Amino acid sequence: MKFNNELELIKVMGWTKSLKLTYILKELKNGKTKDEIFENLSGLMKPKSFSNYLNQINRIGDDIKFI
């Protein structure tokens, strides 16, 4: 499945999850490291949750075309 815009991703993942995924993916594409992104999210996301989002991005990141 390909995601050509944010609405398609929101329909499949829901608001909260899709916004977190797009934020992390945008930061990665802007050249930030995983450690830098996690540091910016300190207090907002637990390490295990962040790791789960990174794993999901590794699986579907290439299918997200709008970023």
N, CA, C and O atoms as a CHARMM CRD file, in Angstrom:
* protein
*
  268
    1    1 MET  N      0.84400  -1.17100   0.00000 PROA 1      0.00000
    2    1 MET  CA     0.00000   0.00000   0.00000 PROA 1      0.00000
    3    1 MET  C      0.88900   1.23400   0.00000 PROA 1      0.00000
    4    1 MET  O      1.85700   1.30500   0.75700 PROA 1      0.00000
    5    2 LYS  N      0.57000   2.19000  -0.83400 PROA 2      0.00000
    6    2 LYS  CA     1.30600   3.44700  -0.91300 PROA 2      0.00000
    7    2 LYS  C      0.47500   4.56000  -0.29500 PROA 2      0.00000
    8    2 LYS  O     -0.75000   4.57100  -0.41400 PROA 2      0.00000
    9    3 PHE  N      1.14500   5.49200   0.36200 PROA 3      0.00000
   10    3 PHE  CA     0.49100   6.64300   0.96400 PROA 3      0.00000
   11    3 PHE  C      0.94400   7.88300   0.21500 PROA 3      0.00000
   12    3 PHE  O      2.07100   8.34100   0.40200 PROA 3      0.00000
   13    4 ASN  N      0.09000   8.42500  -0.62300 PROA 4      0.00000
   14    4 ASN  CA     0.44800   9.57700  -1.44500 PROA 4      0.00000
   15    4 ASN  C      0.16600  10.91200  -0.78500 PROA 4      0.00000
   16    4 ASN  O      0.65700  11.94400  -1.24200 PROA 4      0.00000
   17    5 ASN  N     -0.61400  10.90800   0.28000 PROA 5      0.00000
   18    5 ASN  CA    -0.86800  12.14500   1.02400 PROA 5      0.00000
   19    5 ASN  C     -1.17700  11.80100   2.48000 PROA 5      0.00000
   20    5 ASN  O     -1.38700  10.64000   2.83400 PROA 5      0.00000
   21    6 GLU  N     -1.20000  12.83400   3.30300 PROA 6      0.00000
   22    6 GLU  CA    -1.39700  12.61600   4.74200 PROA 6      0.00000
   23    6 GLU  C     -2.75700  12.01200   5.05900 PROA 6      0.00000
   24    6 GLU  O     -2.87800  11.22100   5.99300 PROA 6      0.00000
   25    7 LEU  N     -3.77200  12.37200   4.30000 PROA 7      0.00000
   26    7 LEU  CA    -5.11200  11.86200   4.56500 PROA 7      0.00000
   27    7 LEU  C     -5.17500  10.34600   4.42700 PROA 7      0.00000
   28    7 LEU  O     -5.84400   9.68100   5.21800 PROA 7      0.00000
   29    8 GLU  N     -4.49100   9.79700   3.44000 PROA 8      0.00000
   30    8 GLU  CA    -4.46500   8.33600   3.27000 PROA 8      0.00000
   31    8 GLU  C     -3.82500   7.66800   4.48500 PROA 8      0.00000
   32    8 GLU  O     -4.31400   6.64500   4.96300 PROA 8      0.00000
   33    9 LEU  N     -2.74100   8.24200   4.97900 PROA 9      0.00000
   34    9 LEU  CA    -2.07100   7.67700   6.15400 PROA 9      0.00000
   35    9 LEU  C     -2.95700   7.79500   7.38800 PROA 9      0.00000
   36    9 LEU  O     -3.02200   6.86200   8.18900 PROA 9      0.00000
   37   10 ILE  N     -3.63500   8.91500   7.55200 PROA 10     0.00000
   38   10 ILE  CA    -4.52600   9.11600   8.69900 PROA 10     0.00000
   39   10 ILE  C     -5.67900   8.12500   8.66300 PROA 10     0.00000
   40   10 ILE  O     -6.07800   7.60600   9.70600 PROA 10     0.00000
   41   11 LYS  N     -6.22300   7.85300   7.47800 PROA 11     0.00000
   42   11 LYS  CA    -7.33100   6.88800   7.36800 PROA 11     0.00000
   43   11 LYS  C     -6.90700   5.50400   7.82900 PROA 11     0.00000
   44   11 LYS  O     -7.70200   4.78400   8.43300 PROA 11     0.00000
   45   12 VAL  N     -5.66900   5.12200   7.55400 PROA 12     0.00000
   46   12 VAL  CA    -5.19700   3.79000   7.91800 PROA 12     0.00000
   47   12 VAL  C     -4.69100   3.73900   9.35900 PROA 12     0.00000
   48   12 VAL  O     -5.01400   2.80000  10.08600 PROA 12     0.00000
   49   13 MET  N     -3.91200   4.72300   9.78300 PROA 13     0.00000
   50   13 MET  CA    -3.24700   4.68200  11.07700 PROA 13     0.00000
   51   13 MET  C     -3.97800   5.43900  12.18400 PROA 13     0.00000
   52   13 MET  O     -3.74700   5.16700  13.36200 PROA 13     0.00000
   53   14 GLY  N     -4.83600   6.36400  11.83900 PROA 14     0.00000
   54   14 GLY  CA    -5.46200   7.22200  12.84300 PROA 14     0.00000
   55   14 GLY  C     -4.63800   8.48800  13.03200 PROA 14     0.00000
   56   14 GLY  O     -3.48100   8.55900  12.61700 PROA 14     0.00000
   57   15 TRP  N     -5.25400   9.49100  13.66800 PROA 15     0.00000
   58   15 TRP  CA    -4.61500  10.80200  13.81100 PROA 15     0.00000
   59   15 TRP  C     -3.31600  10.74000  14.59800 PROA 15     0.00000
   60   15 TRP  O     -2.26700  11.15900  14.10800 PROA 15     0.00000
   61   16 THR  N     -3.38300  10.22400  15.79900 PROA 16     0.00000
   62   16 THR  CA    -2.23700  10.28700  16.69800 PROA 16     0.00000
   63   16 THR  C     -1.03400   9.55800  16.13100 PROA 16     0.00000
   64   16 THR  O      0.06500  10.11000  16.07300 PROA 16     0.00000
   65   17 LYS  N     -1.23700   8.33400  15.71900 PROA 17     0.00000
   66   17 LYS  CA    -0.13400   7.52700  15.22100 PROA 17     0.00000
   67   17 LYS  C      0.45300   8.11400  13.93900 PROA 17     0.00000
   68   17 LYS  O      1.67300   8.17500  13.79100 PROA 17     0.00000
   69   18 SER  N     -0.39200   8.53900  13.02600 PROA 18     0.00000
   70   18 SER  CA     0.11400   9.05600  11.75000 PROA 18     0.00000
   71   18 SER  C      0.88800  10.36000  11.94100 PROA 18     0.00000
   72   18 SER  O      1.88500  10.58600  11.25500 PROA 18     0.00000
   73   19 LEU  N      0.44700  11.21700  12.85800 PROA 19     0.00000
   74   19 LEU  CA     1.17200  12.46400  13.08900 PROA 19     0.00000
   75   19 LEU  C      2.54200  12.20900  13.70600 PROA 19     0.00000
   76   19 LEU  O      3.51300  12.88400  13.36400 PROA 19     0.00000
   77   20 LYS  N      2.62500  11.24000  14.61000 PROA 20     0.00000
   78   20 LYS  CA     3.91600  10.89500  15.19300 PROA 20     0.00000
   79   20 LYS  C      4.84300  10.31000  14.12900 PROA 20     0.00000
   80   20 LYS  O      6.02500  10.64700  14.07100 PROA 20     0.00000
   81   21 LEU  N      4.29500   9.43300  13.29100 PROA 21     0.00000
   82   21 LEU  CA     5.10100   8.83700  12.22100 PROA 21     0.00000
   83   21 LEU  C      5.61300   9.90000  11.25600 PROA 21     0.00000
   84   21 LEU  O      6.79000   9.89500  10.89500 PROA 21     0.00000
   85   22 THR  N      4.73800  10.81000  10.83600 PROA 22     0.00000
   86   22 THR  CA     5.16300  11.83100   9.87300 PROA 22     0.00000
   87   22 THR  C      6.18500  12.77900  10.49300 PROA 22     0.00000
   88   22 THR  O      7.11900  13.20100   9.81000 PROA 22     0.00000
   89   23 TYR  N      6.02900  13.12300  11.76800 PROA 23     0.00000
   90   23 TYR  CA     7.00600  13.99600  12.42700 PROA 23     0.00000
   91   23 TYR  C      8.38800  13.34300  12.42500 PROA 23     0.00000
   92   23 TYR  O      9.37200  13.95700  12.01200 PROA 23     0.00000
   93   24 ILE  N      8.45400  12.10300  12.88600 PROA 24     0.00000
   94   24 ILE  CA     9.74200  11.40800  12.96700 PROA 24     0.00000
   95   24 ILE  C     10.33600  11.23000  11.57800 PROA 24     0.00000
   96   24 ILE  O     11.53500  11.43700  11.39100 PROA 24     0.00000
   97   25 LEU  N      9.52800  10.85400  10.61100 PROA 25     0.00000
   98   25 LEU  CA    10.02200  10.65400   9.24900 PROA 25     0.00000
   99   25 LEU  C     10.53200  11.95800   8.63900 PROA 25     0.00000
  100   25 LEU  O     11.56000  11.95800   7.96200 PROA 25     0.00000
  101   26 LYS  N      9.83400  13.06400   8.86500 PROA 26     0.00000
  102   26 LYS  CA    10.29100  14.36700   8.36400 PROA 26     0.00000
  103   26 LYS  C     11.63800  14.74200   8.98400 PROA 26     0.00000
  104   26 LYS  O     12.53500  15.23100   8.29700 PROA 26     0.00000
  105   27 GLU  N     11.76500  14.51000  10.27400 PROA 27     0.00000
  106   27 GLU  CA    13.02700  14.82900  10.94300 PROA 27     0.00000
  107   27 GLU  C     14.17200  13.97200  10.39800 PROA 27     0.00000
  108   27 GLU  O     15.28100  14.46700  10.20100 PROA 27     0.00000
  109   28 LEU  N     13.90100  12.69300  10.15600 PROA 28     0.00000
  110   28 LEU  CA    14.92900  11.81600   9.58200 PROA 28     0.00000
  111   28 LEU  C     15.33100  12.29000   8.19400 PROA 28     0.00000
  112   28 LEU  O     16.51500  12.30500   7.85700 PROA 28     0.00000
  113   29 LYS  N     14.35500  12.67300   7.39500 PROA 29     0.00000
  114   29 LYS  CA    14.64700  13.13600   6.02900 PROA 29     0.00000
  115   29 LYS  C     15.34500  14.49200   6.02800 PROA 29     0.00000
  116   29 LYS  O     16.00300  14.85200   5.05200 PROA 29     0.00000
  117   30 ASN  N     15.20300  15.25000   7.12700 PROA 30     0.00000
  118   30 ASN  CA    15.90600  16.53400   7.24700 PROA 30     0.00000
  119   30 ASN  C     17.33200  16.35800   7.76400 PROA 30     0.00000
  120   30 ASN  O     18.03400  17.34100   8.00500 PROA 30     0.00000
  121   31 GLY  N     17.76000  15.10400   7.93500 PROA 31     0.00000
  122   31 GLY  CA    19.14100  14.82800   8.29300 PROA 31     0.00000
  123   31 GLY  C     19.42800  14.65600   9.76900 PROA 31     0.00000
  124   31 GLY  O     20.58800  14.50700  10.15400 PROA 31     0.00000
  125   32 LYS  N     18.40700  14.67400  10.60200 PROA 32     0.00000
  126   32 LYS  CA    18.63100  14.47600  12.03300 PROA 32     0.00000
  127   32 LYS  C     18.83000  12.99100  12.31900 PROA 32     0.00000
  128   32 LYS  O     18.27700  12.12900  11.63600 PROA 32     0.00000
  129   33 THR  N     19.62700  12.71700  13.33700 PROA 33     0.00000
  130   33 THR  CA    19.84200  11.32800  13.72900 PROA 33     0.00000
  131   33 THR  C     18.70000  10.88300  14.64200 PROA 33     0.00000
  132   33 THR  O     17.93500  11.70300  15.14900 PROA 33     0.00000
  133   34 LYS  N     18.60300   9.58400  14.83600 PROA 34     0.00000
  134   34 LYS  CA    17.57900   9.03300  15.72200 PROA 34     0.00000
  135   34 LYS  C     17.75800   9.56200  17.14400 PROA 34     0.00000
  136   34 LYS  O     16.78100   9.86100  17.82900 PROA 34     0.00000
  137   35 ASP  N     19.00700   9.67300  17.58000 PROA 35     0.00000
  138   35 ASP  CA    19.27500  10.18100  18.93200 PROA 35     0.00000
  139   35 ASP  C     18.85000  11.63600  19.07200 PROA 35     0.00000
  140   35 ASP  O     18.29200  12.01800  20.10100 PROA 35     0.00000
  141   36 GLU  N     19.10400  12.45400  18.05600 PROA 36     0.00000
  142   36 GLU  CA    18.69700  13.85900  18.10400 PROA 36     0.00000
  143   36 GLU  C     17.17900  13.99200  18.17100 PROA 36     0.00000
  144   36 GLU  O     16.64500  14.80600  18.92500 PROA 36     0.00000
  145   37 ILE  N     16.49600  13.18200  17.37200 PROA 37     0.00000
  146   37 ILE  CA    15.02800  13.23600  17.35800 PROA 37     0.00000
  147   37 ILE  C     14.48200  12.82300  18.71600 PROA 37     0.00000
  148   37 ILE  O     13.59600  13.48200  19.26000 PROA 37     0.00000
  149   38 PHE  N     15.01300  11.72500  19.26700 PROA 38     0.00000
  150   38 PHE  CA    14.52700  11.25800  20.56100 PROA 38     0.00000
  151   38 PHE  C     14.80500  12.29700  21.64800 PROA 38     0.00000
  152   38 PHE  O     13.98200  12.50200  22.54000 PROA 38     0.00000
  153   39 GLU  N     15.95100  12.94400  21.57300 PROA 39     0.00000
  154   39 GLU  CA    16.28500  13.98300  22.55300 PROA 39     0.00000
  155   39 GLU  C     15.28500  15.14100  22.47700 PROA 39     0.00000
  156   39 GLU  O     14.88800  15.69000  23.50500 PROA 39     0.00000
  157   40 ASN  N     14.87900  15.51100  21.25700 PROA 40     0.00000
  158   40 ASN  CA    13.88800  16.57600  21.08900 PROA 40     0.00000
  159   40 ASN  C     12.52300  16.16100  21.63000 PROA 40     0.00000
  160   40 ASN  O     11.72900  17.00900  22.03700 PROA 40     0.00000
  161   41 LEU  N     12.25400  14.87500  21.63400 PROA 41     0.00000
  162   41 LEU  CA    10.96900  14.36300  22.10600 PROA 41     0.00000
  163   41 LEU  C     10.99200  13.95000  23.57500 PROA 41     0.00000
  164   41 LEU  O     10.04300  13.33700  24.06500 PROA 41     0.00000
  165   42 SER  N     12.06700  14.28100  24.27300 PROA 42     0.00000
  166   42 SER  CA    12.17400  13.84900  25.67100 PROA 42     0.00000
  167   42 SER  C     10.99000  14.37000  26.47600 PROA 42     0.00000
  168   42 SER  O     10.63100  15.54500  26.40600 PROA 42     0.00000
  169   43 GLY  N     10.40700  13.47400  27.22800 PROA 43     0.00000
  170   43 GLY  CA     9.22600  13.80400  28.01000 PROA 43     0.00000
  171   43 GLY  C      7.92300  13.61600  27.25000 PROA 43     0.00000
  172   43 GLY  O      6.85200  13.58300  27.85500 PROA 43     0.00000
  173   44 LEU  N      8.00300  13.49600  25.94800 PROA 44     0.00000
  174   44 LEU  CA     6.79500  13.31500  25.13600 PROA 44     0.00000
  175   44 LEU  C      6.59400  11.86500  24.69700 PROA 44     0.00000
  176   44 LEU  O      5.47200  11.44600  24.41000 PROA 44     0.00000
  177   45 MET  N      7.68800  11.10600  24.64900 PROA 45     0.00000
  178   45 MET  CA     7.60300   9.73400  24.16100 PROA 45     0.00000
  179   45 MET  C      8.62000   8.88700  24.91400 PROA 45     0.00000
  180   45 MET  O      9.76200   9.29900  25.11800 PROA 45     0.00000
  181   46 LYS  N      8.19200   7.70800  25.32100 PROA 46     0.00000
  182   46 LYS  CA     9.07700   6.79000  26.01700 PROA 46     0.00000
  183   46 LYS  C      9.99000   6.09100  25.01100 PROA 46     0.00000
  184   46 LYS  O      9.63500   5.98000  23.83700 PROA 46     0.00000
  185   47 PRO  N     11.16200   5.61700  25.44800 PROA 47     0.00000
  186   47 PRO  CA    12.11200   4.97500  24.53700 PROA 47     0.00000
  187   47 PRO  C     11.52800   3.78800  23.77100 PROA 47     0.00000
  188   47 PRO  O     11.77900   3.64100  22.57500 PROA 47     0.00000
  189   48 LYS  N     10.75700   2.94600  24.44700 PROA 48     0.00000
  190   48 LYS  CA    10.19100   1.78400  23.77700 PROA 48     0.00000
  191   48 LYS  C      9.19200   2.20600  22.70100 PROA 48     0.00000
  192   48 LYS  O      9.16100   1.62000  21.61900 PROA 48     0.00000
  193   49 SER  N      8.39100   3.20000  22.99000 PROA 49     0.00000
  194   49 SER  CA     7.43000   3.70900  22.01600 PROA 49     0.00000
  195   49 SER  C      8.15200   4.30600  20.81500 PROA 49     0.00000
  196   49 SER  O      7.76400   4.06500  19.67200 PROA 49     0.00000
  197   50 PHE  N      9.19900   5.08500  21.07100 PROA 50     0.00000
  198   50 PHE  CA     9.99000   5.67200  19.98500 PROA 50     0.00000
  199   50 PHE  C     10.58800   4.57800  19.11400 PROA 50     0.00000
  200   50 PHE  O     10.58200   4.67800  17.88700 PROA 50     0.00000
  201   51 SER  N     11.09900   3.54400  19.74900 PROA 51     0.00000
  202   51 SER  CA    11.67500   2.41300  19.01900 PROA 51     0.00000
  203   51 SER  C     10.61900   1.72700  18.14500 PROA 51     0.00000
  204   51 SER  O     10.90800   1.32900  17.01600 PROA 51     0.00000
  205   52 ASN  N      9.40100   1.59100  18.66700 PROA 52     0.00000
  206   52 ASN  CA     8.31700   0.98400  17.89100 PROA 52     0.00000
  207   52 ASN  C      7.98500   1.82200  16.65600 PROA 52     0.00000
  208   52 ASN  O      7.74700   1.27700  15.57800 PROA 52     0.00000
  209   53 TYR  N      7.97000   3.14500  16.81500 PROA 53     0.00000
  210   53 TYR  CA     7.70800   4.02300  15.66900 PROA 53     0.00000
  211   53 TYR  C      8.82900   3.92900  14.63600 PROA 53     0.00000
  212   53 TYR  O      8.56600   3.93000  13.43400 PROA 53     0.00000
  213   54 LEU  N     10.07600   3.84800  15.09800 PROA 54     0.00000
  214   54 LEU  CA    11.19200   3.69800  14.16100 PROA 54     0.00000
  215   54 LEU  C     11.09300   2.38600  13.38700 PROA 54     0.00000
  216   54 LEU  O     11.36700   2.34600  12.18700 PROA 54     0.00000
  217   55 ASN  N     10.70400   1.32200  14.07200 PROA 55     0.00000
  218   55 ASN  CA    10.52700   0.03300  13.39400 PROA 55     0.00000
  219   55 ASN  C      9.43900   0.11900  12.34000 PROA 55     0.00000
  220   55 ASN  O      9.57900  -0.43200  11.24800 PROA 55     0.00000
  221   56 GLN  N      8.36000   0.80600  12.66300 PROA 56     0.00000
  222   56 GLN  CA     7.27500   0.95400  11.69800 PROA 56     0.00000
  223   56 GLN  C      7.72300   1.80300  10.50400 PROA 56     0.00000
  224   56 GLN  O      7.37700   1.50900   9.36000 PROA 56     0.00000
  225   57 ILE  N      8.48500   2.84200  10.77800 PROA 57     0.00000
  226   57 ILE  CA     9.01100   3.66900   9.69100 PROA 57     0.00000
  227   57 ILE  C      9.93900   2.84700   8.79900 PROA 57     0.00000
  228   57 ILE  O      9.92700   3.01100   7.57900 PROA 57     0.00000
  229   58 ASN  N     10.73000   1.97900   9.38700 PROA 58     0.00000
  230   58 ASN  CA    11.60500   1.10900   8.59400 PROA 58     0.00000
  231   58 ASN  C     10.79800   0.19800   7.67400 PROA 58     0.00000
  232   58 ASN  O     11.22500  -0.11600   6.56300 PROA 58     0.00000
  233   59 ARG  N      9.61600  -0.22600   8.15300 PROA 59     0.00000
  234   59 ARG  CA     8.77900  -1.10700   7.33300 PROA 59     0.00000
  235   59 ARG  C      8.03700  -0.36400   6.23300 PROA 59     0.00000
  236   59 ARG  O      7.98600  -0.83300   5.09600 PROA 59     0.00000
  237   60 ILE  N      7.45700   0.79600   6.55900 PROA 60     0.00000
  238   60 ILE  CA     6.58000   1.46100   5.58700 PROA 60     0.00000
  239   60 ILE  C      7.10000   2.81300   5.09800 PROA 60     0.00000
  240   60 ILE  O      6.44000   3.46700   4.29100 PROA 60     0.00000
  241   61 GLY  N      8.25800   3.23600   5.56700 PROA 61     0.00000
  242   61 GLY  CA     8.79500   4.54500   5.21800 PROA 61     0.00000
  243   61 GLY  C      8.89700   4.80300   3.72100 PROA 61     0.00000
  244   61 GLY  O      8.63100   5.91600   3.26900 PROA 61     0.00000
  245   62 ASP  N      9.27400   3.80000   2.95100 PROA 62     0.00000
  246   62 ASP  CA     9.40100   3.96300   1.49500 PROA 62     0.00000
  247   62 ASP  C      8.04900   4.11400   0.81700 PROA 62     0.00000
  248   62 ASP  O      7.97200   4.62600  -0.30000 PROA 62     0.00000
  249   63 ASP  N      6.98000   3.67700   1.47700 PROA 63     0.00000
  250   63 ASP  CA     5.63700   3.78100   0.90600 PROA 63     0.00000
  251   63 ASP  C      4.99500   5.13900   1.16400 PROA 63     0.00000
  252   63 ASP  O      3.96100   5.45700   0.57700 PROA 63     0.00000
  253   64 ILE  N      5.59400   5.93300   2.03000 PROA 64     0.00000
  254   64 ILE  CA     5.05200   7.26700   2.32200 PROA 64     0.00000
  255   64 ILE  C      5.67300   8.25200   1.34800 PROA 64     0.00000
  256   64 ILE  O      6.83400   8.63300   1.49800 PROA 64     0.00000
  257   65 LYS  N      4.91300   8.65900   0.36200 PROA 65     0.00000
  258   65 LYS  CA     5.41900   9.46500  -0.75100 PROA 65     0.00000
  259   65 LYS  C      5.29900  10.95900  -0.55900 PROA 65     0.00000
  260   65 LYS  O      5.96300  11.70900  -1.27500 PROA 65     0.00000
  261   66 PHE  N      4.48900  11.43000   0.36800 PROA 66     0.00000
  262   66 PHE  CA     4.21500  12.86100   0.46700 PROA 66     0.00000
  263   66 PHE  C      5.24200  13.61600   1.29500 PROA 66     0.00000
  264   66 PHE  O      5.17300  14.84200   1.38200 PROA 66     0.00000
  265   67 ILE  N      6.18100  12.92500   1.89700 PROA 67     0.00000
  266   67 ILE  CA     7.22400  13.60400   2.70100 PROA 67     0.00000
  267   67 ILE  C      8.47000  13.74000   1.87100 PROA 67     0.00000
  268   67 ILE  O      9.47100  14.27800   2.34400 PROA 67     0.00000
